[in-house]
Amino acid sequence: MADFEITVIGAGVVGLAIAARLSEQHPNLALLEKNEKYGLETSCRNSEVIHAGIYYEPGSLKARLCVEGRDELYALCKVHDIAYKPLTKLITATTMAELTKLASIQKNAAKNGVKLQALDKTATLKLEPNIRTEGALFSPFTGVISVHDLMDYFFHTTQSNGGTVQHRCQVVGIRQIHSEYEITFDEAGKRSSITSEIVINAAGLGSDLIAQMIGIDIDKEDLRLNYVKGSYFSITPSKAKLISRLVYPVPANEGLGIHALMDWGGRLKFGPDVEYLENRTLDYSVAENKRHAFAESIRRILPSINDEDITPDMSGIRPKLQKKGKPARDFVIVEETARGLSGFVNLIGIESPGLTSSLAIARYVEKLLF
Ligand SMILES: Cc1cc2nc3c(=O)[nH]c(=O)nc-3n(C[C@H](O)[C@H](O)[C@H](O)COP(=O)(O)OP(=O)(O)OC[C@H]3O[C@@H](n4cnc5c(N)ncnc54)[C@H](O)[C@@H]3O)c2cc1C
């Protein structure tokens, strides 16, 4: 008999959501995390936006799980006292040419079941008098959430269900032995292993390497991740009240565009930009020499911002399957029986809207397995 019925690798918001859900019915569950605490990587380095589900390709996992996850997340926040704010969002067209793009964004959103309101210039300026706009789309469904509160909730739920959360535990090898998996890990410099009937790979930036450990050719299968940094700059406190909701530009190819957001400390921030990293080091520094380019992007939305009004802030790294300049890719969430790996689930490329989708992803994984 295996040591555990289920082992989840990676305690970011997605692995935690899966562990919290599955441990209800399957308490013999282990959640393995390489860092000293859960949620220290991508899950604590993002915009904390509950996305509405506007941009994703209709029918894709991103579209479906975002819309489902969004509503579940708002409901969970209300019941369990998780901090959130239904701030709402504007997508502003800053030129006449961008107005036509708003129409296609609105159409795409409608296909995903997301009803956006088109506002003319006057109506937009009534909501946000300081922004540059020729007209906008208004989303009443977009908000922000404290991802730390959410992860704390998932962690405590997993533990109170009887699941085991093991920190400082880096998975370094996985072998299939008959109908079980042997998982080898380094824990405080010591190598050990456990066996598990089911393995769920939710290792974020390391998820492609976990798939490789079990024998999947990630280059042939086009599953090797690109590390794509997104940096943020914060606005001087004297100008922090110039915007009162989330304001986005019309998006470019690889991201949603540098947008305005408010953090839980009441600061106004702009970001994230899109920077494909050459190698896989977790370099979270925010380059001072991006200041001017950032200020230019911010002025597209908020014309009164000067270069000296902004300060380098935080960054996060997206685990992107999308190669530079190529079309967007969907989440990969697969139970691998077709590859002879029954009971092994890979989650790869869980970039935005992974936080918004976390509860829906957990339910989806449960359906794949049971
Ligand atoms: C700049 C930026 C902005 C974003 N904004 C938003 C947003 O506003 N809204 C939204 O919905 N989403 C957003 N996202 C996406 C969201 O943050 C991610 O989709 C989500 O955090 C992914 O969670 P995860 O649990 O899959 O990954 P992670 O948080 O990266 O967790 C994976 C965990 O696996 C662990 N791990 C890796 N390898 C191993 C190993 N070998 N052994 C053991 N443990 C291992 C890591 O240490 C890590 O803790 C944003 C992302 C970025 C980068």
Ligand as a Chemical Component Dictionary entry (heavy atoms), coordinates in Angstrom:
data_LIG
# 
_chem_comp.id                   LIG 
_chem_comp.type                 NON-POLYMER 
_chem_comp.pdbx_formal_charge   0 
_chem_comp.three_letter_code    LIG 
# 
loop_
_chem_comp_atom.comp_id 
_chem_comp_atom.atom_id 
_chem_comp_atom.alt_atom_id 
_chem_comp_atom.type_symbol 
_chem_comp_atom.charge 
_chem_comp_atom.model_Cartn_x 
_chem_comp_atom.model_Cartn_y 
_chem_comp_atom.model_Cartn_z 
_chem_comp_atom.pdbx_ordinal 
LIG C1  C1  C 0 3.303  39.525 -12.782 1  
LIG C2  C2  C 0 2.136  38.602 -12.632 2  
LIG C3  C3  C 0 0.856  39.107 -12.460 3  
LIG C4  C4  C 0 -0.234 38.247 -12.322 4  
LIG N1  N1  N 0 -1.470 38.771 -12.070 5  
LIG C5  C5  C 0 -2.517 37.935 -11.890 6  
LIG C6  C6  C 0 -3.794 38.467 -11.563 7  
LIG O1  O1  O 0 -3.955 39.661 -11.352 8  
LIG N2  N2  N 0 -4.838 37.597 -11.469 9  
LIG C7  C7  C 0 -4.697 36.262 -11.682 10 
LIG O2  O2  O 0 -5.686 35.540 -11.639 11 
LIG N3  N3  N 0 -3.471 35.722 -11.927 12 
LIG C8  C8  C 0 -2.389 36.529 -12.024 13 
LIG N4  N4  N 0 -1.150 36.016 -12.254 14 
LIG C9  C9  C 0 -1.012 34.565 -12.352 15 
LIG C10 C10 C 0 -0.989 33.895 -10.982 16 
LIG O3  O3  O 0 -0.125 34.571 -10.098 17 
LIG C11 C11 C 0 -0.525 32.437 -11.172 18 
LIG O4  O4  O 0 -1.332 31.826 -12.148 19 
LIG C12 C12 C 0 -0.624 31.635 -9.893  20 
LIG O5  O5  O 0 -0.013 32.289 -8.819  21 
LIG C13 C13 C 0 0.026  30.281 -10.138 22 
LIG O6  O6  O 0 -0.004 29.553 -8.935  23 
LIG P1  P1  P 0 0.745  28.172 -8.856  24 
LIG O7  O7  O 0 0.379  27.588 -7.552  25 
LIG O8  O8  O 0 0.478  27.393 -10.096 26 
LIG O9  O9  O 0 2.305  28.540 -8.941  27 
LIG P2  P2  P 0 3.335  29.046 -7.824  28 
LIG O10 O10 O 0 2.786  30.109 -6.984  29 
LIG O11 O11 O 0 4.592  29.338 -8.576  30 
LIG O12 O12 O 0 3.537  27.773 -6.916  31 
LIG C14 C14 C 0 4.287  26.657 -7.338  32 
LIG C15 C15 C 0 5.039  26.129 -6.137  33 
LIG O13 O13 O 0 5.730  24.966 -6.527  34 
LIG C16 C16 C 0 6.938  24.907 -5.804  35 
LIG N5  N5  N 0 7.856  24.015 -6.488  36 
LIG C17 C17 C 0 8.432  24.170 -7.713  37 
LIG N6  N6  N 0 9.242  23.133 -7.991  38 
LIG C18 C18 C 0 9.185  22.296 -6.925  39 
LIG C19 C19 C 0 9.833  21.061 -6.612  40 
LIG N7  N7  N 0 10.688 20.463 -7.461  41 
LIG N8  N8  N 0 9.548  20.482 -5.421  42 
LIG C20 C20 C 0 8.690  21.060 -4.541  43 
LIG N9  N9  N 0 8.083  22.240 -4.772  44 
LIG C21 C21 C 0 8.306  22.849 -5.969  45 
LIG C22 C22 C 0 7.407  26.367 -5.797  46 
LIG O14 O14 O 0 8.328  26.624 -4.779  47 
LIG C23 C23 C 0 6.090  27.113 -5.633  48 
LIG O15 O15 O 0 5.826  27.445 -4.289  49 
LIG C24 C24 C 0 -0.041 36.844 -12.379 50 
LIG C25 C25 C 0 1.261  36.338 -12.526 51 
LIG C26 C26 C 0 2.348  37.201 -12.634 52 
LIG C27 C27 C 0 3.729  36.655 -12.743 53 
# 
loop_
_chem_comp_bond.comp_id 
_chem_comp_bond.atom_id_1 
_chem_comp_bond.atom_id_2 
_chem_comp_bond.value_order 
_chem_comp_bond.pdbx_ordinal 
LIG C1  C2  SING 1  
LIG C2  C3  SING 2  
LIG C2  C26 DOUB 3  
LIG C3  C4  DOUB 4  
LIG C4  N1  SING 5  
LIG C4  C24 SING 6  
LIG N1  C5  DOUB 7  
LIG C5  C6  SING 8  
LIG C5  C8  SING 9  
LIG C6  O1  DOUB 10 
LIG C6  N2  SING 11 
LIG N2  C7  SING 12 
LIG C7  O2  DOUB 13 
LIG C7  N3  SING 14 
LIG N3  C8  DOUB 15 
LIG C8  N4  SING 16 
LIG N4  C9  SING 17 
LIG N4  C24 SING 18 
LIG C9  C10 SING 19 
LIG C10 O3  SING 20 
LIG C10 C11 SING 21 
LIG C11 O4  SING 22 
LIG C11 C12 SING 23 
LIG C12 O5  SING 24 
LIG C12 C13 SING 25 
LIG C13 O6  SING 26 
LIG O6  P1  SING 27 
LIG P1  O7  DOUB 28 
LIG P1  O8  SING 29 
LIG P1  O9  SING 30 
LIG O9  P2  SING 31 
LIG P2  O10 DOUB 32 
LIG P2  O11 SING 33 
LIG P2  O12 SING 34 
LIG O12 C14 SING 35 
LIG C14 C15 SING 36 
LIG C15 O13 SING 37 
LIG C15 C23 SING 38 
LIG O13 C16 SING 39 
LIG C16 N5  SING 40 
LIG C16 C22 SING 41 
LIG N5  C17 SING 42 
LIG N5  C21 SING 43 
LIG C17 N6  DOUB 44 
LIG N6  C18 SING 45 
LIG C18 C19 SING 46 
LIG C18 C21 DOUB 47 
LIG C19 N7  SING 48 
LIG C19 N8  DOUB 49 
LIG N8  C20 SING 50 
LIG C20 N9  DOUB 51 
LIG N9  C21 SING 52 
LIG C22 O14 SING 53 
LIG C22 C23 SING 54 
LIG C23 O15 SING 55 
LIG C24 C25 DOUB 56 
LIG C25 C26 SING 57 
LIG C26 C27 SING 58 
# 
